[in-house]
Amino acid sequence: MLVTTLTNPAIDDLIKKSFVKEKFRDGGTVRQLFHKLTNSWSEDRKRVLELDRDRFAEEKVQGQASVERGISEGYHKDIVRKTISITRKVSGEAFKALTAHSLAQYATQTASDVVDKIELDMRNFLGYGGDGTSYTDNGGFTIDTTTGDGKSVFNTGHTLKNSATTYSNILSGTPALTEASLDNAEDYFNYNVYDNNGRRVKMKPNTLITSPKAIVVNRVDRMLNSMSPEKIEGTANANAGVKNSNKNKYAHLTIDFDVTALDATNSGKSFYWYLAALGGLPETSFQAYYVSWMSPMVAPVEVNQSKWTLSYTARAAYGIGAVNAKGCLQVKATT
């Protein structure tokens, strides 16, 4: 059957089946970094707030009222909606040739390109988050990488709304991932996470994030899964029965954050690693958000019968941002 003898509904059905497969594929580990929200089309931005409570009760004197404490607002972040879209136009002849070789999906699966763009933005948000307050994406648009305090996601001078205290979520130096540097990273969460009133908040990290670089991935595998570690405080371990205190302690996510905005390899970031508190309540985790206005969708195919061309379009509307990045520590390792 020739393409031109198919009705538009028949072609649309083919495209929708292809789209459904792409829409419900494995979304990729990078999505685990973000809390997901949805928003109405009545607004072009979603405001995300920080809220802190006075956490300690006080002794009550007999016959007198209890002390009154409230909730204070910290920083906020307006996550702005953007629409992404792609159209792929092919001639009828090209489509027939692709179909003959069971390659028609290369023309029809524009939904895959939309999903890939969303995840590229997520990976770049992590990878570029410590480089400055913005970067230029694959389409030439400026992408904001600031948190609610106006600083870059990863910064040595983050501020608090209601306190003069500052904090850094970049580990000092450029230490390679070892047992000792992981101990230092854990102490960031033990001693350097604060609410906006300057009071310490204990946050529990649960995830170690690295690039897919083999030497780093294998290092993490040995560190988290060995019966005993390779080294103990820098000294080779000759004792087979020594307990590995890091065994199964963290989930390990491998994310291709070591790329440019064009998805080309940026080897200068391949040894970077991150320790993060992901999931759960926003106030006790990395407060990065993926806000969806429109999930990836496919448009009806457009057929020009005279020129015998077919156009396939997919689109989505979303925004990405972080109100704060207390729950994620960046380590700019070089080895």
C-alpha positions as CSV (number, residue, x, y, z in Angstrom):
1,M,0.0,0.0,0.0
2,L,1.4,3.4,-0.9
3,V,1.7,6.0,1.8
4,T,-0.5,8.4,-0.1
5,T,-3.4,5.9,-0.1
6,L,-3.5,5.9,3.8
7,T,-6.0,8.2,5.4
8,N,-4.8,10.8,7.9
9,P,-6.4,8.8,10.8
10,A,-4.5,5.7,9.7
11,I,-1.2,7.5,9.7
12,D,-1.9,9.2,13.0
13,D,-2.6,5.8,14.5
14,L,0.9,4.7,13.4
15,I,2.5,7.7,14.9
16,K,0.6,7.5,18.2
17,K,1.6,3.9,18.7
18,S,5.2,4.9,18.1
19,F,4.8,7.9,20.5
20,V,3.3,5.8,23.3
21,K,6.3,3.5,23.2
22,E,8.6,6.5,23.6
23,K,6.5,8.4,26.2
24,F,6.5,5.4,28.6
25,R,10.1,4.3,28.2
26,D,12.5,4.4,31.1
27,G,12.8,8.1,31.9
28,G,16.4,7.9,32.9
29,T,18.1,8.2,36.3
30,V,18.5,11.9,36.0
31,R,14.8,12.4,36.7
32,Q,15.4,11.2,40.3
33,L,17.2,14.5,41.0
34,F,13.9,16.5,40.7
35,H,10.7,16.8,42.6
36,K,7.9,16.8,40.0
37,L,5.1,19.3,40.0
38,T,2.4,20.2,37.5
39,N,1.0,23.6,36.8
40,S,-2.0,25.3,35.1
41,W,-1.8,27.0,31.8
42,S,-3.3,30.1,33.5
43,E,0.2,30.9,34.7
44,D,3.5,30.9,32.8
45,R,5.6,30.3,36.0
46,K,5.4,28.2,39.1
47,R,6.6,29.8,42.4
48,V,8.3,27.4,44.8
49,L,8.8,28.5,48.4
50,E,11.0,27.6,51.3
51,L,9.3,27.4,54.6
52,D,11.0,27.0,58.0
53,R,9.4,26.3,61.4
54,D,10.7,27.1,64.8
55,R,11.5,23.6,65.8
56,F,11.9,23.6,69.6
57,A,9.3,23.7,72.3
58,E,10.1,25.5,75.5
59,E,9.3,24.8,79.1
60,K,5.8,26.0,80.2
61,V,5.3,27.7,83.5
62,Q,2.3,26.5,85.4
63,G,-0.7,28.7,84.8
64,Q,0.9,30.6,82.0
65,A,0.4,30.3,78.2
66,S,2.6,28.2,76.0
67,V,5.3,30.0,74.0
68,E,4.0,30.8,70.5
69,R,6.2,30.0,67.6
70,G,5.5,30.1,63.9
71,I,6.6,29.4,60.4
72,S,8.8,31.7,58.4
73,E,9.2,32.1,54.7
74,G,12.7,31.7,53.2
75,Y,13.6,32.3,49.6
76,H,11.4,31.5,46.6
77,K,12.1,30.6,43.0
78,D,9.9,31.3,40.0
79,I,10.3,28.4,37.5
80,V,9.3,29.7,34.1
81,R,7.5,27.7,31.5
82,K,9.1,27.0,28.1
83,T,7.8,25.1,25.2
84,I,10.1,22.8,23.2
85,S,9.1,21.3,19.8
86,I,10.6,19.4,16.9
87,T,9.2,18.7,13.4
88,R,10.7,16.2,11.1
89,K,9.7,16.3,7.4
90,V,10.4,13.4,5.1
91,S,9.4,12.8,1.5
92,G,7.1,9.9,0.7
93,E,9.9,8.3,-1.2
94,A,12.2,8.5,1.8
95,F,9.5,7.2,4.1
96,K,8.9,4.2,1.8
97,A,12.6,3.5,1.6
98,L,12.9,3.6,5.4
99,T,9.8,1.4,5.8
100,A,11.3,-1.2,3.4
101,H,14.3,-1.5,5.8
102,S,12.1,-1.4,9.0
103,L,13.6,2.0,9.8
104,A,10.4,4.2,9.6
105,Q,10.7,5.0,13.3
106,Y,13.6,7.2,12.6
107,A,11.1,9.5,10.9
108,T,8.2,9.1,13.2
109,Q,9.6,9.0,16.7
110,T,9.9,12.8,17.3
111,A,8.6,12.1,20.8
112,S,12.0,10.6,21.6
113,D,13.7,13.8,20.6
114,V,11.4,15.8,23.1
115,V,12.2,13.4,25.9
116,D,15.9,13.5,25.1
117,K,15.8,17.3,25.2
118,I,14.1,17.4,28.6
119,E,16.7,15.0,30.1
120,L,19.6,16.9,28.4
121,D,18.4,20.0,30.3
122,M,18.3,18.1,33.5
123,R,21.8,16.7,33.0
124,N,23.1,20.2,32.1
125,F,21.4,21.7,35.1
126,L,23.6,19.4,37.2
127,G,26.8,19.7,35.2
128,Y,26.6,23.5,34.6
129,G,25.2,24.2,38.1
130,G,28.6,25.1,39.5
131,D,29.9,27.1,36.5
132,G,27.9,30.3,36.8
133,T,24.4,31.7,37.0
134,S,23.4,30.6,33.4
135,Y,24.5,28.7,30.3
136,T,23.5,28.7,26.7
137,D,21.5,25.6,25.6
138,N,21.5,23.7,22.4
139,G,19.1,26.1,20.8
140,G,21.1,29.2,21.8
141,F,18.8,30.2,24.6
142,T,20.0,31.4,28.0
143,I,19.2,29.0,30.8
144,D,19.0,30.2,34.4
145,T,21.0,28.1,36.9
146,T,20.4,30.2,40.1
147,T,18.7,29.2,43.3
148,G,16.4,31.5,45.4
149,D,19.4,33.4,46.8
150,G,20.5,34.4,43.3
151,K,23.6,32.3,43.5
152,S,24.5,29.4,41.2
153,V,23.2,26.0,42.2
154,F,26.6,25.0,43.5
155,N,28.3,27.9,45.2
156,T,30.7,28.6,48.1
157,G,28.8,31.7,49.3
158,H,25.1,30.7,49.5
159,T,23.1,33.0,51.8
160,L,20.2,32.4,54.2
161,K,17.1,34.6,54.0
162,N,16.8,35.5,57.7
163,S,20.4,35.0,58.9
164,A,23.9,36.4,58.3
165,T,25.2,32.8,58.1
166,T,26.5,31.5,54.8
167,Y,27.3,28.1,53.5
168,S,29.0,26.3,50.7
169,N,27.7,23.2,48.9
170,I,31.0,22.7,47.0
171,L,33.5,20.5,48.9
172,S,36.8,22.3,49.5
173,G,39.6,21.3,47.2
174,T,39.2,18.8,44.3
175,P,39.5,15.5,46.1
176,A,39.1,12.3,44.2
177,L,36.3,9.9,45.5
178,T,37.9,8.0,48.4
179,E,36.7,6.8,51.8
180,A,38.3,9.9,53.3
181,S,36.7,12.4,50.9
182,L,33.4,10.7,51.3
183,D,33.7,11.1,55.1
184,N,34.2,14.9,54.5
185,A,31.2,15.0,52.2
186,E,29.1,13.3,54.8
187,D,30.1,15.9,57.4
188,Y,28.8,18.6,55.2
189,F,25.3,17.2,55.8
190,N,26.1,16.7,59.5
191,Y,27.3,20.2,60.3
192,N,26.8,22.7,57.4
193,V,23.1,22.5,56.4
194,Y,21.0,25.3,57.9
195,D,17.4,26.6,57.7
196,N,16.9,30.2,56.8
197,N,17.0,31.3,60.4
198,G,20.6,30.0,60.7
199,R,19.7,26.9,62.7
200,R,21.4,23.7,61.8
201,V,19.3,21.1,60.0
202,K,20.4,17.5,59.8
203,M,19.9,16.1,56.4
204,K,20.5,12.5,55.5
205,P,22.3,11.9,52.2
206,N,21.2,8.7,50.4
207,T,22.7,9.0,46.9
208,L,26.1,9.1,45.3
209,I,26.2,10.6,41.8
210,T,28.9,10.1,39.3
211,S,29.5,10.2,35.5
212,P,29.6,6.9,33.6
213,K,33.4,7.0,33.4
214,A,34.4,3.4,34.0
215,I,37.3,4.1,36.5
216,V,34.9,6.1,38.7
217,V,32.0,3.7,38.4
218,N,34.2,0.8,39.3
219,R,35.7,2.7,42.2
220,V,32.2,3.3,43.6
221,D,31.3,-0.3,43.1
222,R,34.3,-1.4,45.2
223,M,33.7,1.2,47.8
224,L,30.0,0.4,48.3
225,N,29.8,-3.3,47.7
226,S,33.1,-4.8,48.7
227,M,33.2,-6.9,51.9
228,S,35.9,-4.6,53.1
229,P,37.3,-1.4,51.5
230,E,40.5,-1.1,49.4
231,K,42.0,1.3,51.8
232,I,41.4,2.5,55.3
233,E,42.2,6.1,55.7
234,G,44.7,5.9,52.8
235,T,46.4,2.7,54.0
236,A,46.0,-0.5,51.9
237,N,43.7,-3.0,53.7
238,A,45.4,-6.3,54.3
239,N,42.7,-7.5,56.7
240,A,40.0,-9.5,55.0
241,G,37.6,-9.3,57.9
242,V,37.5,-5.5,58.4
243,K,34.0,-4.1,58.2
244,N,33.2,-1.8,55.2
245,S,31.3,1.0,56.8
246,N,30.2,2.3,53.4
247,K,28.7,-1.1,52.2
248,N,25.2,-0.5,50.7
249,K,25.1,2.9,52.3
250,Y,24.1,4.8,49.2
251,A,22.3,4.4,46.0
252,H,24.6,5.0,43.1
253,L,23.3,7.0,40.1
254,T,25.4,7.3,36.9
255,I,24.4,10.4,35.0
256,D,25.9,11.9,31.8
257,F,26.4,15.3,33.3
258,D,29.9,15.5,31.8
259,V,28.6,16.9,28.5
260,T,28.1,20.3,26.8
261,A,24.8,21.8,25.9
262,L,25.1,20.0,22.6
263,D,25.6,16.7,24.4
264,A,29.3,16.5,23.4
265,T,31.6,15.0,26.0
266,N,33.2,17.4,28.5
267,S,35.9,15.3,29.9
268,G,36.9,18.0,32.4
269,K,33.9,17.0,34.5
270,S,34.1,13.2,34.2
271,F,35.6,12.9,37.6
272,Y,33.1,15.2,39.4
273,W,31.0,13.5,42.0
274,Y,28.0,14.5,44.1
275,L,26.5,13.4,47.4
276,A,22.8,14.1,47.7
277,A,19.7,13.7,49.7
278,L,17.0,12.8,47.1
279,G,13.3,12.2,47.4
280,G,11.1,12.5,50.4
281,L,10.1,15.8,51.8
282,P,11.4,18.9,50.0
283,E,12.8,20.5,53.1
284,T,15.0,17.5,53.8
285,S,16.2,16.9,50.3
286,F,17.7,18.6,47.2
287,Q,15.0,21.1,46.3
288,A,15.3,21.0,42.5
289,Y,12.0,20.9,40.6
290,Y,10.7,19.7,37.2
291,V,7.4,21.5,36.6
292,S,5.3,20.1,33.8
293,W,2.7,22.2,31.9
294,M,2.3,19.7,29.1
295,S,3.7,16.2,29.0
296,P,5.5,15.2,25.7
297,M,2.8,14.9,23.1
298,V,2.6,14.1,19.4
299,A,0.7,16.2,16.9
300,P,-1.4,14.7,14.1
301,V,0.8,14.0,11.1
302,E,0.7,16.6,8.3
303,V,0.6,15.2,4.8
304,N,1.1,17.3,1.7
305,Q,-0.4,15.1,-1.0
306,S,0.8,17.3,-3.9
307,K,4.5,17.3,-2.8
308,W,4.1,13.9,-1.2
309,T,5.8,14.9,2.1
310,L,5.0,13.9,5.7
311,S,5.7,16.1,8.7
312,Y,6.0,14.7,12.2
313,T,5.8,17.0,15.2
314,A,6.1,16.5,19.0
315,R,6.2,19.1,21.8
316,A,6.2,19.6,25.6
317,A,6.0,22.5,28.0
318,Y,8.0,22.5,31.3
319,G,10.4,24.3,33.5
320,I,13.4,23.3,35.6
321,G,14.8,25.1,38.7
322,A,15.9,24.9,42.3
323,V,14.8,27.0,45.2
324,N,17.9,25.9,47.1
325,A,20.6,23.2,46.7
326,K,21.4,22.4,50.3
327,G,20.6,18.8,49.7
328,C,23.3,18.3,47.1
329,L,27.1,18.7,47.5
330,Q,29.3,19.0,44.5
331,V,32.9,17.8,44.4
332,K,35.0,19.0,41.5
333,A,37.5,16.2,41.4
334,T,40.0,15.9,38.7
335,T,41.1,12.3,39.2
